[in-house]
């Protein structure tokens, strides 16, 4: 069987915050799924680290699983924390900065 998801255990409960570690001064990512229409990636960012402003061809959903970050979508700036979710629409510049150590599950859906 050819699984579409990778780097995770199947058929058992998972704690997403435990699947990826913080690294001092770094952004760490772990791809869970990557196909033309969908990507799912776990990220951890040390305090002060970020993902520079960019544009994607798909809608992106950030599910915050630990910490706090500032997300910029166009001219709109949001502070998000664990338990919150933000949708970033396609073709709008967006980026983020970890205000404290920060973990997220990022899902991007392309048409």
N, C-alpha and C positions, 0 to 999 in steps of 0.2 A: 504494500500500500504506500502511495506517495503522499505524505502529509503536506498540507499547505502551510502549516505553522511549524516553527523551529525554535530551538533554544529553550523550550519549556517542557515540563512533564505533562503528559496526557492522562486523563481519567483520574485526576486527584486534585484536591483543593490546593490553590496557590495563593500565597500572600505576595502581591506584586511588589510591595516595598522591600521585600527580602530578596527579590530576584536580581537586583542591581545594586551595586555598592557605590558609595561616594568615593571619589579620589580627589585629594587636595589639589586645588587649582585647575581642575579639569571638568570637561563635559564628557560624560560616558553614555554610550548608547548601546542598546541590544535590540536587534531586529527580531520581531516575532513572526511577522508575515510580510511578504513583498511580492505582489503580483501587479500586473499593469493597472488594475482599477483600485487596488487597496494596499495601503501599507500600515503596519502597526509596529510601533517602536517604543520601547521603554527608554527613558532618559533619566540621568541623575546629573545635577549641576551643583558644583560647590558654590558657596556664597560668593557673589560678585561675578560669577561666570554668566555667559549668555549665549544666545543664538542670534546672530546679526539679522537685521531686517532683510527680508526676502519676499518673493512672491511665489505661490504655488498654483498649479493648474487645477487643484482639487480643494474641496472644503476640508478643513482640518479641525479635529476635535481634540482639545487638551483636557485630560482628566487628571487633576492634581491629586497625587497620592501621598505626598509628604512636603512639608515646608511651605514656602511662600515665594511668589515671583511677581514681577511687574511685566505685563504683556501689553504691547503696543499693537493696535490694529488700525491702520491708517493714521488718523490724528487722535484716536481714542486710546487712552491709557487706563488699564485695569490692574488692580492688585488682586491676586487670586491666592487661595490657600487650600490646604488639604481638604478634600471632600467636594471641592467646587469643579465645575466644568465650563469651558468656554469654547464656542464655535468661532473659528476664524474663516471667513468666506474666501473663496478662490479669487485670485487676481487682485487682492488687496494687500499691500505691503504689511508685513507683520514680523515681530521679533519679540524676544523676551530676555529678562535679566533676573537671576536668582537674588532675591533680597535676603534670603537665608538659604541654607542647603535645601534643595528642591528636587523632587522626583515627579515625573509625569508619564502618563501613557498617552502617546500621540497616535491618533488614527486619521489617515488622510484618504478621502474617497474621491476618485476621479471619474468623470463622465465618459 
